[in-house]
């Protein structure tokens, strides 16, 4: 994702992904779009240097693992993960402020 830079000598600032995997709609992506970030697609080319590389490309192994998971399935995984984290005992959770930390005031 690029955002025009305030410095005229730097035309674009590379920030990070506007979205992750197939999850195009999220509050983080909406925040980035609302604040002027634009998604600019940059083509990637893969050139196999060996037979193993050619086979890997034909099998599609150059794609990220997340790209193989359908979005509805990934959404269910995220929901289960949220429930898992919400139901963990308080002792296993990270302290939310200093008063929750061991020896906190």
VEXFI-135210 format. One record per atom (N, C-alpha, C): atom name; residue in one letter; residue number from 0; x, y, z. Coordinates in nm, 4 decimals. Layout:
N
atom_rest_nr_c1_c2_c3
CA_A_NUM_X_Y_Z
...
//
This chain:
105
atom_rest_nr_c1_c2_c3
N_X_0_0.0840_-0.1152_0.0000
CA_X_0_0.0000_0.0000_0.0000
C_X_0_0.0893_0.1223_0.0000
N_X_1_0.0511_0.2203_-0.0752
CA_X_1_0.1279_0.3432_-0.0838
C_X_1_0.0401_0.4600_-0.0410
N_X_2_0.1022_0.5593_0.0147
CA_X_2_0.0343_0.6840_0.0447
C_X_2_0.1255_0.7958_-0.0026
N_X_3_0.0684_0.8955_-0.0689
CA_X_3_0.1545_1.0061_-0.1119
C_X_3_0.2254_1.0674_0.0081
N_X_4_0.3525_1.0946_-0.0089
CA_X_4_0.4342_1.1472_0.0993
C_X_4_0.4180_1.2983_0.1086
N_X_5_0.4401_1.3525_0.2264
CA_X_5_0.4351_1.4977_0.2457
C_X_5_0.5600_1.5654_0.1895
N_X_6_0.6677_1.4914_0.1783
CA_X_6_0.7915_1.5447_0.1252
C_X_6_0.7893_1.5315_-0.0271
N_X_7_0.7982_1.6421_-0.1019
CA_X_7_0.7905_1.6331_-0.2470
C_X_7_0.9026_1.5492_-0.3091
N_X_8_1.0143_1.5351_-0.2407
CA_X_8_1.1244_1.4557_-0.2940
C_X_8_1.0936_1.3058_-0.2868
N_X_9_0.9986_1.2680_-0.2022
CA_X_9_0.9593_1.1284_-0.1873
C_X_9_0.8148_1.1170_-0.2366
N_X_10_0.7944_1.0694_-0.3599
CA_X_10_0.6592_1.0690_-0.4153
C_X_10_0.5637_0.9718_-0.3464
N_X_11_0.6143_0.8584_-0.2978
CA_X_11_0.5285_0.7603_-0.2327
C_X_11_0.5987_0.7037_-0.1104
N_X_12_0.5182_0.6654_-0.0148
CA_X_12_0.5683_0.6026_0.1069
C_X_12_0.5121_0.4614_0.1109
N_X_13_0.5996_0.3617_0.1135
CA_X_13_0.5549_0.2237_0.1241
C_X_13_0.5211_0.1981_0.2688
N_X_14_0.3997_0.1532_0.2966
CA_X_14_0.3578_0.1335_0.4345
C_X_14_0.3453_-0.0147_0.4670
N_X_15_0.2447_-0.0797_0.4169
CA_X_15_0.2217_-0.2217_0.4434
C_X_15_0.1043_-0.2665_0.3587
N_X_16_0.0558_-0.3827_0.3858
CA_X_16_-0.0612_-0.4326_0.3139
C_X_16_-0.1850_-0.3565_0.3571
N_X_17_-0.2724_-0.3289_0.2619
CA_X_17_-0.3998_-0.2659_0.2982
C_X_17_-0.4956_-0.3730_0.3493
N_X_18_-0.4786_-0.4941_0.3000
CA_X_18_-0.5582_-0.6065_0.3480
C_X_18_-0.4683_-0.7291_0.3511
N_X_19_-0.5111_-0.8285_0.4248
CA_X_19_-0.4284_-0.9466_0.4434
C_X_19_-0.5037_-1.0688_0.3921
N_X_20_-0.4391_-1.1452_0.3030
CA_X_20_-0.5035_-1.2619_0.2446
C_X_20_-0.6238_-1.2200_0.1617
N_X_21_-0.7311_-1.2939_0.1755
CA_X_21_-0.8537_-1.2627_0.1021
C_X_21_-0.9464_-1.1733_0.1828
N_X_22_-0.9065_-1.1361_0.3016
CA_X_22_-0.9897_-1.0535_0.3890
C_X_22_-0.9791_-0.9079_0.3429
N_X_23_-1.0642_-0.8703_0.2486
CA_X_23_-1.0582_-0.7367_0.1910
C_X_23_-1.1315_-0.6343_0.2772
N_X_24_-1.2374_-0.6767_0.3441
CA_X_24_-1.3169_-0.5838_0.4244
C_X_24_-1.2882_-0.6054_0.5724
N_X_25_-1.2223_-0.5083_0.6322
CA_X_25_-1.1972_-0.5123_0.7755
C_X_25_-1.1935_-0.3690_0.8253
N_X_26_-1.2023_-0.3517_0.9539
CA_X_26_-1.1990_-0.2162_1.0093
C_X_26_-1.0626_-0.1523_0.9854
N_X_27_-0.9560_-0.2314_0.9879
CA_X_27_-0.8230_-0.1777_0.9628
C_X_27_-0.8094_-0.1320_0.8175
N_X_28_-0.8588_-0.2126_0.7229
CA_X_28_-0.8536_-0.1742_0.5817
C_X_28_-0.9379_-0.0494_0.5575
N_X_29_-1.0543_-0.0422_0.6199
CA_X_29_-1.1400_0.0760_0.6038
C_X_29_-1.0722_0.2001_0.6617
N_X_30_-1.0056_0.1853_0.7757
CA_X_30_-0.9325_0.2968_0.8355
C_X_30_-0.8249_0.3479_0.7399
N_X_31_-0.7501_0.2550_0.6805
CA_X_31_-0.6437_0.2942_0.5883
C_X_31_-0.7002_0.3652_0.4659
N_X_32_-0.8087_0.3124_0.4084
CA_X_32_-0.8700_0.3773_0.2911
C_X_32_-0.9211_0.5160_0.3270
N_X_33_-0.9844_0.5276_0.4436
CA_X_33_-1.0412_0.6560_0.4876
C_X_33_-0.9325_0.7614_0.5082
N_X_34_-0.8123_0.7170_0.5426
CA_X_34_-0.7031_0.8101_0.5687
C_X_34_-0.6093_0.8280_0.4500
N_X_35_-0.6559_0.7939_0.3298
CA_X_35_-0.5837_0.8271_0.2089
C_X_35_-0.4914_0.7215_0.1536
N_X_36_-0.4867_0.6043_0.2152
CA_X_36_-0.4017_0.4985_0.1618
C_X_36_-0.4675_0.4388_0.0388
N_X_37_-0.3879_0.4062_-0.0591
CA_X_37_-0.4375_0.3461_-0.1821
C_X_37_-0.3654_0.2145_-0.2063
N_X_38_-0.4388_0.1194_-0.2598
CA_X_38_-0.3772_-0.0081_-0.2944
C_X_38_-0.3256_0.0024_-0.4370
N_X_39_-0.1987_-0.0235_-0.4539
CA_X_39_-0.1368_-0.0220_-0.5861
C_X_39_-0.0824_-0.1615_-0.6119
N_X_40_-0.1375_-0.2257_-0.7130
CA_X_40_-0.0931_-0.3603_-0.7480
C_X_40_0.0391_-0.3522_-0.8234
N_X_41_0.1347_-0.4289_-0.7803
CA_X_41_0.2641_-0.4359_-0.8466
C_X_41_0.2814_-0.5803_-0.8931
N_X_42_0.2985_-0.6011_-1.0233
CA_X_42_0.3103_-0.7392_-1.0712
C_X_42_0.4383_-0.8050_-1.0211
N_X_43_0.4263_-0.9324_-0.9911
CA_X_43_0.5412_-1.0109_-0.9478
C_X_43_0.5647_-1.1201_-1.0509
N_X_44_0.6885_-1.1399_-1.0828
CA_X_44_0.7251_-1.2423_-1.1786
C_X_44_0.8188_-1.3407_-1.1102
N_X_45_0.7918_-1.4676_-1.1306
CA_X_45_0.8737_-1.5722_-1.0714
C_X_45_0.9414_-1.6486_-1.1839
N_X_46_1.0707_-1.6613_-1.1761
CA_X_46_1.1490_-1.7313_-1.2779
C_X_46_1.2151_-1.8510_-1.2118
N_X_47_1.1745_-1.9711_-1.2496
CA_X_47_1.2372_-2.0892_-1.1895
C_X_47_1.3804_-2.1060_-1.2392
N_X_48_1.4710_-2.1319_-1.1477
CA_X_48_1.6118_-2.1495_-1.1828
C_X_48_1.6516_-2.2961_-1.1918
N_X_49_1.5624_-2.3830_-1.1506
CA_X_49_1.5922_-2.5263_-1.1547
C_X_49_1.4629_-2.6021_-1.1829
N_X_50_1.4737_-2.7295_-1.2033
CA_X_50_1.3563_-2.8135_-1.2292
C_X_50_1.2629_-2.8118_-1.1083
N_X_51_1.3211_-2.8149_-0.9891
CA_X_51_1.2389_-2.8113_-0.8678
C_X_51_1.1588_-2.6814_-0.8605
N_X_52_1.2192_-2.5715_-0.9021
CA_X_52_1.1479_-2.4438_-0.9043
C_X_52_1.0360_-2.4434_-1.0051
N_X_53_1.0588_-2.5033_-1.1212
CA_X_53_0.9551_-2.5127_-1.2239
C_X_53_0.8367_-2.5947_-1.1732
N_X_54_0.8660_-2.7042_-1.1054
CA_X_54_0.7595_-2.7890_-1.0495
C_X_54_0.6837_-2.7133_-0.9410
N_X_55_0.7578_-2.6414_-0.8554
CA_X_55_0.6932_-2.5636_-0.7485
C_X_55_0.6001_-2.4581_-0.8066
N_X_56_0.6418_-2.3920_-0.9132
CA_X_56_0.5556_-2.2922_-0.9772
C_X_56_0.4312_-2.3571_-1.0374
N_X_57_0.4476_-2.4717_-1.1022
CA_X_57_0.3336_-2.5401_-1.1619
C_X_57_0.2340_-2.5866_-1.0567
N_X_58_0.2836_-2.6207_-0.9387
CA_X_58_0.1955_-2.6617_-0.8289
C_X_58_0.1355_-2.5425_-0.7544
N_X_59_0.1825_-2.4223_-0.7857
CA_X_59_0.1292_-2.3027_-0.7198
C_X_59_0.1860_-2.2793_-0.5817
N_X_60_0.3022_-2.3351_-0.5523
CA_X_60_0.3605_-2.3221_-0.4190
C_X_60_0.4194_-2.1835_-0.3925
N_X_61_0.4211_-2.0983_-0.4934
CA_X_61_0.4719_-1.9627_-0.4726
C_X_61_0.3659_-1.8720_-0.4106
N_X_62_0.2420_-1.9191_-0.4032
CA_X_62_0.1356_-1.8422_-0.3385
C_X_62_0.1400_-1.8646_-0.1880
N_X_63_0.0893_-1.7692_-0.1133
CA_X_63_0.0851_-1.7848_0.0319
C_X_63_-0.0173_-1.8904_0.0708
N_X_64_0.0043_-1.9518_0.1850
CA_X_64_-0.0861_-2.0560_0.2330
C_X_64_-0.2277_-2.0021_0.2506
N_X_65_-0.2394_-1.8793_0.2937
CA_X_65_-0.3701_-1.8188_0.3197
C_X_65_-0.4529_-1.8112_0.1919
N_X_66_-0.3873_-1.8000_0.0774
CA_X_66_-0.4592_-1.7913_-0.0490
C_X_66_-0.5295_-1.9215_-0.0850
N_X_67_-0.4907_-2.0301_-0.0239
CA_X_67_-0.5523_-2.1591_-0.0524
C_X_67_-0.6801_-2.1804_0.0287
N_X_68_-0.6997_-2.1021_0.1343
CA_X_68_-0.8150_-2.1195_0.2228
C_X_68_-0.9286_-2.0296_0.1740
N_X_69_-1.0481_-2.0855_0.1486
CA_X_69_-1.1612_-2.0020_0.1072
C_X_69_-1.1974_-1.9009_0.2173
N_X_70_-1.2402_-1.7827_0.1780
CA_X_70_-1.2689_-1.6765_0.2747
C_X_70_-1.3727_-1.7172_0.3791
N_X_71_-1.4826_-1.7867_0.3424
CA_X_71_-1.5774_-1.8274_0.4476
C_X_71_-1.5146_-1.9172_0.5535
N_X_72_-1.4241_-2.0040_0.5114
CA_X_72_-1.3546_-2.0922_0.6063
C_X_72_-1.2609_-2.0095_0.6939
N_X_73_-1.1883_-1.9157_0.6335
CA_X_73_-1.0985_-1.8295_0.7108
C_X_73_-1.1777_-1.7455_0.8113
N_X_74_-1.2957_-1.6986_0.7718
CA_X_74_-1.3798_-1.6207_0.8639
C_X_74_-1.4211_-1.7061_0.9833
N_X_75_-1.4529_-1.8323_0.9591
CA_X_75_-1.4872_-1.9224_1.0696
C_X_75_-1.3673_-1.9456_1.1607
N_X_76_-1.2497_-1.9622_1.1020
CA_X_76_-1.1279_-1.9768_1.1830
C_X_76_-1.1065_-1.8544_1.2720
N_X_77_-1.1263_-1.7349_1.2153
CA_X_77_-1.1090_-1.6130_1.2952
C_X_77_-1.2116_-1.6056_1.4077
N_X_78_-1.3336_-1.6490_1.3804
CA_X_78_-1.4375_-1.6474_1.4842
C_X_78_-1.4027_-1.7444_1.5967
N_X_79_-1.3576_-1.8641_1.5608
CA_X_79_-1.3173_-1.9638_1.6613
C_X_79_-1.1991_-1.9121_1.7423
N_X_80_-1.1030_-1.8481_1.6738
CA_X_80_-0.9867_-1.7926_1.7442
C_X_80_-1.0307_-1.6862_1.8443
N_X_81_-1.1240_-1.5998_1.8048
CA_X_81_-1.1734_-1.4961_1.8962
C_X_81_-1.2399_-1.5584_2.0184
N_X_82_-1.3217_-1.6616_1.9958
CA_X_82_-1.3856_-1.7291_2.1082
C_X_82_-1.2829_-1.7962_2.1978
N_X_83_-1.1816_-1.8560_2.1356
CA_X_83_-1.0747_-1.9219_2.2123
C_X_83_-1.0045_-1.8211_2.3036
N_X_84_-0.9672_-1.7069_2.2469
CA_X_84_-0.8980_-1.6058_2.3268
C_X_84_-0.9884_-1.5456_2.4328
N_X_85_-1.1159_-1.5294_2.4023
CA_X_85_-1.2083_-1.4707_2.4993
C_X_85_-1.2341_-1.5642_2.6163
N_X_86_-1.2248_-1.6943_2.5949
CA_X_86_-1.2560_-1.7907_2.7003
C_X_86_-1.1342_-1.8418_2.7756
N_X_87_-1.0168_-1.7877_2.7459
CA_X_87_-0.8977_-1.8295_2.8205
C_X_87_-0.9063_-1.7776_2.9633
N_X_88_-0.8509_-1.8509_3.0585
CA_X_88_-0.8496_-1.8007_3.1963
C_X_88_-0.7730_-1.6683_3.2052
N_X_89_-0.8123_-1.5852_3.2984
CA_X_89_-0.7532_-1.4529_3.3127
C_X_89_-0.6022_-1.4602_3.3340
N_X_90_-0.5543_-1.5631_3.4024
CA_X_90_-0.4105_-1.5753_3.4290
C_X_90_-0.3296_-1.5949_3.3008
N_X_91_-0.3908_-1.6508_3.1966
CA_X_91_-0.3200_-1.6743_3.0711
C_X_91_-0.3206_-1.5526_2.9793
N_X_92_-0.4081_-1.4583_3.0037
CA_X_92_-0.4181_-1.3409_2.9170
C_X_92_-0.3075_-1.2418_2.9483
N_X_93_-0.2703_-1.1643_2.8496
CA_X_93_-0.1714_-1.0586_2.8711
C_X_93_-0.2349_-0.9493_2.9560
N_X_94_-0.1589_-0.8876_3.0464
CA_X_94_-0.2157_-0.7814_3.1291
C_X_94_-0.2587_-0.6630_3.0427
N_X_95_-0.3802_-0.6124_3.0694
CA_X_95_-0.4319_-0.5016_2.9893
C_X_95_-0.3796_-0.3672_3.0391
N_X_96_-0.3415_-0.3605_3.1670
CA_X_96_-0.2781_-0.2393_3.2199
C_X_96_-0.1890_-0.2796_3.3369
N_X_97_-0.1218_-0.1843_3.3925
CA_X_97_-0.0239_-0.2159_3.4971
C_X_97_-0.0871_-0.2701_3.6245
N_X_98_-0.2111_-0.2358_3.6517
CA_X_98_-0.2744_-0.2849_3.7750
C_X_98_-0.3025_-0.4346_3.7661
N_X_99_-0.3156_-0.4894_3.6427
CA_X_99_-0.3382_-0.6326_3.6270
C_X_99_-0.2081_-0.7114_3.6306
N_X_100_-0.0960_-0.6437_3.6129
CA_X_100_0.0324_-0.7116_3.6078
C_X_100_0.0706_-0.7610_3.7466
N_X_101_0.1477_-0.8674_3.7548
CA_X_101_0.1926_-0.9152_3.8851
C_X_101_0.2701_-0.8060_3.9578
N_X_102_0.2330_-0.7826_4.0820
CA_X_102_0.2996_-0.6789_4.1603
C_X_102_0.2547_-0.5391_4.1222
N_X_103_0.1439_-0.5283_4.0460
CA_X_103_0.0958_-0.3969_4.0001
C_X_103_0.0392_-0.3148_4.1150
N_X_104_0.0222_-0.1877_4.0895
CA_X_104_-0.0276_-0.0964_4.1943
C_X_104_-0.1713_-0.0649_4.1750
//
